[in-house]
């Protein structure tokens, strides 16, 4: 550029920022927090540094979803900018701690804060009868498929509605919060289950989000979490009404086992029969003939009911989805529309397929 094509300072700043916006519309940078401070209870300033360089950062306090301290390692989502007074900085839209040490420190600070406010205090029992379950999870996650498999094996007569969300990464907390709000405002489900399989501390970090923890605690519908493994405990777990160790454990807690239920009915009938026979023993001799007739009638009634229970048990086993799949059938979910993707479940596989042709049956 020749001296004749000189720029004013304001023009240079504008061009520089336009160049940044074109070249780096959004960047993710990892570093260590230094010189952290909050001004006027709404502006956050800190430096992000590594062993060789330092860059200034700015963000609004309401965007800070995790407590921060100097020395913590974080990843920021930001856009670079030169201010009107000539200072280069990163304008941060999201921030998250990384590494076990930083995540633990941030988690401990936030857990203490929320516990002091009583966010984890109020717990509700699950409804005695559960027929409609709202699930918040990723439809592609192994933990979600484990959850659905156990539910189907234990009790098939359930309405299950899924809110498909990301379960790790920067966008996950807000997606889960929106799903919670949707089910609370639009549905009449008995419970909300938040499901996510195992992962590293970084993978599970979204479930330690302050806004998410508050949303779970504020839910009008009882909440159950099945996040990670037995050793994992997140703020989402602490805020929920019921915390289970894994997605499979959540499914086991939510539903009764149909075989156990049938066996209990059979046992109750048998105990009733025994009780009645014991009572008959103490009846006076004058009534023995009449009672004998009654006893015979009761025997027939009980035997008939036992036969009905056995028949129902056999029918339940024949209608079990896994039994049907084992006979070579498959279930298809999704819209049977040209070009759409449908999910096919066989006894051994989960398959996704594209609909190539649709014809109506003549019945």
Secondary structure, 3 states (H helix, E strand, C coil): CCHHHCCCHHHHHHHHHHHHHHHCCCEEEEEEEEEEEEECCCEEEEEEECCCCEEEEEEEHHHCCCCCCCCCEEEEEEEEEECCCCCEEEEEEEEEECCHHHHHHHHHHHHHHHHHHCCCCCCCCCCCCCCEEEEEECCCCHHHHHHHHHHHHHCCCCEEEEEECCCCCCCHHHHHHHHHHHHHHHCCCCEEEEEECCCCHHHHHHHHCHHHHHHHHHCCCCEEEEECCCCCCCHHHHHCCEEECCHHHHHHHHCCCHHHHHHHHHHHHHHHHHHHHHHHHCCCHHHHHHHHHHHHHHHHHHHHHHHHHHHHHHHHHHHCHHHHHHCCCCEEECCCCCCCEEEEECCCCEEEEECCCCCCCCC
